[in-house]
Amino acid sequence: MTARLQELLRQKALLAEHAAWLDREIALEQMRSGGEVPPAASGGSPAPSAHAPQPAGAEADTILEQYGGSPATVHDRVKRGCILYLVAALLLTAISVVAIHYLSHRP
C-alpha cells in the first residue's frame, strides 16, 4: 500500500469520525430543543463524549463583550501599526544609506 493511499484512507476515517460527531451533536441539540431526533443521528451512534465541546450560550456572549473590541478599533490599531512599521523601515533605510555614504567617502 502506497503512502498516498494510506494518507487518503486516514483522511477518510477522520472525516467519517467527524461526520459521526456532527450527527451526535445535531441529535443532542434537537433533544434539547424538544424536536425529534432523525433516525440517522440516533441509530448506532454512541452518546457524546465528555470531551466534546458544549455550547456556552450566554457565557460566550459575555466573554466576547468583555474581551472583544469593536471592528473599528481593531482596524485603527492595525492601520496605526502598519504606518509605524513603514516609518521604522524608512528610518532604518535612511540611516543605512547615510552610514554607507559616510563610511565609503572617508579619507
C-alpha positions, 0 to 999 in steps of 0.5 A: 500500500502506497503512502498516498493511499494510506494518507487518503484512507486516514483522511477518510476515517477522520472525516467519517469520525467527524461526520459521526460527531456532527450527527451526535451533536445535531441529535443532542441539540434537537433533544434539547430543543424538544424536536425529534431526533432523525433516525440517522443521528440516533441509530448506532451512534454512541452518546457524546463524549465528555470531551466534546465541546458544549455550547456556552450560550450566554457565557460566550456572549459575555466573554466576547463583550468583555474581551472583544473590541469593536471592528473599528478599533481593531482596524485603527490599531492595525492601520496605526501599526502598519504606518509605524512599521513603514516609518521604522523601515524608512528610518532604518533605510535612511540611516543605512544609506547615510552610514554607507555614504559616510563610511565609503567617502572617508579619507 
